[in-house]
Amino acid sequence: MTPQMVVGIGREALTVILMVSGPMLMFGLIIGLVISIFQAITQINEMTLTFVPKILAVAVALLIFLPWMINMLLDFTRHMYDLIPGLAG
């Protein structure tokens, strides 16, 4: 196993991690921003107001993107298994 191969595997793993976690993080970020703007406009300073909508938004994103996320992770896992025979030499 060459250093370039290790770096390539690491880069691919980080890319998959970012792509899989991205939709949930974006939903949480957008909802958090909308609630923050709403709080600034209405001057409601309730700290717990942001938690429930963010949790719901992340859960909805998980439900929407779960099949795609599973396919991404399965493709990455298959690719890693395909690399195993080349590691012996």
C-alpha positions in Angstrom: 0.0 0.0 0.0 1.6 3.2 -1.1 1.2 6.6 0.6 -0.7 7.9 -2.4 -3.2 5.1 -2.0 -3.7 5.9 1.7 -4.2 9.6 0.9 -6.6 8.7 -1.9 -8.7 6.5 0.5 -8.6 9.2 3.2 -9.8 11.9 0.7 -12.6 9.6 -0.6 -13.7 8.9 3.0 -13.8 12.6 3.9 -15.7 13.3 0.7 -18.3 10.7 1.5 -18.6 11.9 5.1 -19.2 15.5 3.9 -21.7 14.4 1.3 -23.7 12.2 3.7 -23.8 14.7 6.5 -24.3 17.8 4.3 -28.1 17.6 3.8 -28.9 17.3 7.5 -26.4 20.1 8.4 -27.9 22.4 5.7 -31.5 21.8 6.9 -30.4 22.6 10.5 -28.5 25.6 9.4 -31.3 27.1 7.4 -33.9 26.5 10.1 -31.6 28.0 12.7 -31.0 31.1 10.5 -34.7 31.6 10.0 -35.5 31.2 13.7 -32.6 33.6 14.6 -34.0 36.2 12.2 -37.5 35.7 13.6 -36.1 36.1 17.2 -34.3 39.3 16.2 -37.4 40.8 14.6 -39.7 40.0 17.4 -37.1 40.4 20.2 -38.1 37.0 21.7 -34.9 35.8 23.4 -36.0 32.3 24.3 -33.0 30.0 24.0 -35.0 26.8 23.8 -37.1 28.0 20.8 -34.4 26.9 18.4 -33.9 23.3 19.5 -37.2 21.6 18.6 -37.5 23.0 15.0 -33.8 22.1 14.3 -34.3 18.6 15.6 -37.5 18.2 13.4 -35.7 19.7 10.4 -32.8 17.3 10.8 -35.2 14.4 11.2 -37.1 15.4 8.0 -33.8 15.7 6.1 -32.8 12.2 7.4 -36.1 10.7 6.2 -35.8 12.4 2.8 -32.1 11.7 2.1 -31.7 8.3 3.9 -32.0 6.1 0.7 -29.4 8.3 -1.0 -27.1 8.2 2.0 -27.3 4.5 2.3 -26.4 4.1 -1.4 -23.4 6.4 -0.9 -22.1 4.5 2.0 -22.7 1.1 0.3 -20.8 2.3 -2.8 -17.9 3.4 -0.6 -17.9 0.1 1.3 -18.0 -1.9 -1.9 -15.1 0.2 -3.3 -13.1 -0.5 -0.1 -13.8 -4.2 -0.3 -12.6 -4.2 -4.0 -9.3 -2.7 -2.8 -8.6 -5.5 -0.4 -7.0 -7.9 -3.0 -4.5 -5.2 -4.0 -3.3 -4.7 -0.4 -1.7 -8.2 -0.2 1.2 -7.3 -2.5 
